[in-house]
Amino acid sequence: MMQYIGVICSFFSAFIITYFIMPKVIVFSKKFRLTDLSGDREKRERAIPIVGGIAIFPAIIISLLFWSNLQNIQFIIVSLFVVFSVGVLDDLLSLSARKKLLGQIIGILIIIYFQDLEIDNMHGVLGIFEIPSLAALLFTIFVVIVVTNGFNLIDGIDGLAGGIGIISSSFFGIIALMMEQMDIALLAFTLSGALIAFLKYNFYPARIYMGDAGSLVVGLILSILAINIVKHGVVTETIKLPNKGPLLAIAFLALPLFDSLRVFLNRVRTRKNPLSAGRDHVHHSLVDLGFGHKKTAVILYVSSLFIIGLSFLFLDRNLNSSITIIALICYIMILWPFYLLIKKRENEK
């Protein structure tokens, strides 16, 4: 029972710390001009602080230090410090993509080698089961980079990244609680608590953005949660689904994963920089259709919940066919706004 109390307390402490620190960070950011003036991507006409991560990160760390078994997650905390430092430097100095990538790799290597958390079995996805050590290392690094940067790329309109982060981390946390993985559950719900408070200031009209200091930390935590569920599946006294972790990890992170993959492939096809900022994400298409930031965020929240709900219906089906169906449905949902936008522009000519 005390373990559950720790999870609850960590959730609320992260929420309270973020809620009360964020206004101070907003004032501080404006005073020292740590802001992002409107650009084509956000369509803003006023300067918005871009260092929300400065409030999110300490709220998460303080909560973990107070309520977790520190010995069990100490290297996760060290890893978070590494990527947070990289994010802060990028927000302040605009680091190169190579340096940001190096920071992420160092962060995940700490977790792989000292936390003993990596993907060493795909449980039959594409016919792959156990993965050799070197391949497991490289694949785990790849997963972290994809998830972290995918989450970073959906941080393009007010409230979207925070809301999707809340949904994803909450479902990861629920599964961890079911499996009595209290350290993982505490990490997940601590993130949820911080992001719920952040959303108060980030939902339209946003008073502050997450920035790389926030998005890299959130992305790394979601990566850790995804690796854990892929590794362990869902196994309780009554539920025995050790091979369904990949399906749930994909479903919980469906929007940032599939939208980023679509953008990446499209930019490679058109010979553009796949890591550059642009207005070719699904949230941009919805904004251009006239839905605005608020409605677009809500539409994508609901879409994410729909995909997650659908994945639970497929838990008793073949793993590969389930992932294929989820991927196809998700792609249709992502591509549909672009189709409507093309039709709209054709009608305007």
N, C-alpha and C positions, 0 to 999 in steps of 0.2 A: 504493500500500500504506500509506503514511504517513497518508493520509486515513482509511482504515479503522481504523488504530490510534488516531487521534484520537477517533473515535466510540466505540470500546471504552473508552478511558481516561476520556472524559467520562461515560459510563454508570457506570463504577465509582466515579469520584470523587464524582458526585452521590449514589450509593448510600451511600458511606462517610461523607460529610459529614452527610447526613440521619440516618443510623443513629446516629451518635455525638452529634449536636447535640440530637436529639429528647428524650432523657431530661433534658437540662439545661433544655429549654424546658418540659417537664412540671413539673419542680420549681419553676422560676421562675413559671409560670402559677398554680400552687397557692399559692405564697407571696403573690402579689399578687392572688389571687382572680379571675384571668382565666378563669373557669369558667362552665359552663352546667349549672345544677341541673336535675334531671329535669323534663321537661315531657311533655305528652301525645304529642308527636311521637316522642320517643325512648324513652319509658317507662323513664326512668332514676330511680334512687333515690340517686344520689350525684353529686357535682359532678365534671364532666369538663372539662379544659382545652379551649379552643376556638381556640387560636392555633397549630395545627400548621403553618400557612403560614409562620410566622416561621422555621421550620427548613427547609421545602421551598424557599422562595424563594432564600435565600443559597446553598444547595447547587446550585441550577440556575445562578444567576448566576456563581458562582465557577468552576464547571465550564465554562461557556460562555466566560468570560474566558481561561481557561487553554488550552482545547483547540480553540476555533473560530477561524476567520479573522474577527477582530473587525470588520474593515471591511465584511464582507458582512452582518453581523447586528446592527450597532451600534444601529440604530433599533428593532429588535425588543426589545433589552435596555432601551432607553429606555421603550418602550411598557409593558414588564413592570413597570418601576419605577412607572409611573403607576398601573396597576391594583392593584399590590401596596399602594401608599400608601392608595388608596381602601379596599381590603379591611381593612387594619390599622385605619384610622379607624372603619370600620363595626363591626369586632369590639370596639373599645374604647368607641366613642361611639354606636353605632347610627345611622348616617346614614340620611337619607330615601332612598326608592327613586329619586327624581329625581337626587339627587347621585351615587348609585352609577352610575346610567345615564350621567350626564354624564362621569364618569371613564372608563367603558368606551368611550364615543364618542371622547374625546380620545385614548385609547390606540390605537384602530384607525385614527384619522385620521393619526396619526404613521406607522403602517405603510403606509397607502395612499399618502401623499404622499412619504415619504422612502425607503420600502422598495420602492415600486412593486409592491405586491401587492394586487390586487383581482380580483373576479370580473367580467370584461368579456365573457364568452361562456358560454352555458349549453349549448352543443353539441347543441341540439335538444330539450332538456327542455321539454315543452309547446309544442314548435314554436319555441322561442326560441333564437336563435344569438347573434350579436353584440349587445351591449347598449350604448346610448349612454352617454357619459361620466357625466352626472349620475345616470342610472338605475343605472349600475354602482356609483357611489359610495354611493348610498342602499341598494342591495341588499346590498353588502358589509357596511355598517354593520348592517343588519338581520340578516344571517347571524351576525355576531359576537355580537350581543345574544342571539339565539336559542340559539346553541351555549353561550355562557358561562353564561347563566341556566338553561338546561336542565341543564347539568352541576351547577350550584349546587343545583338543586332535587332531584337524586337523592341528595344528601348527607344522607340522612335516617336511615340505619341504619349500624351499625358495618361498616366495610370495603367498602361498596358503591362509593362515588365513587372511592376509591383503586384498587380492582380494575378497574373499568370504564375508568378513566383509563389504567391499565397496558395493558389490551387494546387500546384505541383507539390510543394513541400508538405502541405496538409495531408495529401493522399499518401505520400511516402511515409509520413509520420503515423498515420492510421495503420498501415501495414506493419510498420515496426512495432507498434503497440500490440497488435494481434500476435506477433511473434515473440513478444517480450524482449525485444532488443531495445532496452531502455536508453542506452547511450545514443543510438541512432534516432530514436523517437524524440529525445530531448533536443538533439541538434535540429531536427526537422521543425519541431514546434517553436523552438526559439527563433528560428528564421521566420516562421509564420507570424509570430508576435511582433517582431521588428517591422516586417513589411506591412502589416495591417496599420500600424501607427504611421509608417511612411506614406501610405496611400492617402491618409488624411490631408497631406500637404502636396501630394503628387497627382491626385485625381483632378480632372479638368475643373477649373483652370489651374494648372500646376503652379505652385509657388517655388518648387525646387525639383531638380532632376537627380537621378541616382548617381550619374557619372560613372566612370570606369572603376573608381574606388568601391562603389557599391555593386555594380553589375558583375565585376570579376569575383568578388567575394560570394555573392549570391549564386553565380554560375558554378563556382567551385563546390559549394555546399550541395547544390543540386546534383552535381557530378558524383560526389561521394555517396549521396543517397541512391543514385541510379546504379552505381557500381555495386553497392551493397545488396540491392534487390536482385540484380542480375546474378550475383554470386550465390545468394541464399534462397531465392524464390520465395514462396509463401508456404511455410510449414508450421502448423500449430497442432494442438491435440486432435482437432477435428478436421483440419484442412491439410491435405498432403499434395502440394503443387510445387515441387522443387524446381521444375523446369519452366515455370511461367514468368519468371523474373524478367526476361528480355521483353516479353509482350507488355507487361505493366510499366516497365521503365520507358519504353517507346511511347505508350499511351499517355503517361503522366507528363511527358515532355514533347508531345506531338507537335504543338504549334511552333515553338522555336526550332525544333529539329527539321521538320518537313519544309517550312517556309525558307529556312536558311539553305537547305539542300537545293531547293528549287532555284533560289537566287544564285547560288554558287554555280550550278550547272548552266544556267542561262547566261551568266557573265562569262564563263569559260567559253561557251559557244560563240558569244559575240566579241570575244577577245578583249574583255574589260577586266580590270582588277577585281577579283572576287571578294576582297576584303575591304574595299572602299565603301564609304557611305553612299547611299543613293535612295531614290524614291521608287524602288521596285519591289518593296515588301507588301504583304497582303494588307497590313494596316494602312499603308499609303493609298492603296487602291480603294479601300472603303472610305477613307477621308475624301478622296477625289470624287467619289460617287455622291458626296454630299452628306454623309452621315455625321461628320464631325468627330472630334476626339472622344467625347463621352459615349456616344452611341457605338462607335467603332470598338472601343475598349469592352463595352458590355457584350456586344456581338461575339467578340473573340473569347471572352470569359465563358459564355454559354457554349460556344463551339468546343472549347477545351473540355468542359464538363461533359458534353455529349460524347466526345471520343473516349474519355475515361470510362463513362458509364457503359459504352458499347464494349470496351475491352473486358469488363467483368462478365458480360454475357458470353464471351468467347473462351472463358477459362477452361471449360471442359472439352474444347475442340483442339484439333491439331495446331501445334504452335506456329508452324510456317504459314499455313493457310490463314490463321487468325491475324498474324502480322501483315500478311499481304492484303487482306480485306481492310484492316485498319488504315494501312498506308494509302490504298486506293480511295477510300472515303475521305481521308484527310486531304489528299491532293485535289479531289473534286471540290471540296469545300474551299480550299485555298485558291484554286484557279477560277472558280465561279465569279468572284468580284472583278477579276481582270477581263473576263468575257463580257460582263455587263458594262464595264468601262469602255471597251472597244466599241460595243454597240452604241453606247451613249455618244461617243465621239463621232461615229459615223453618221448618226442622226443629226448632229449639230452642224455637219458640213453642208 
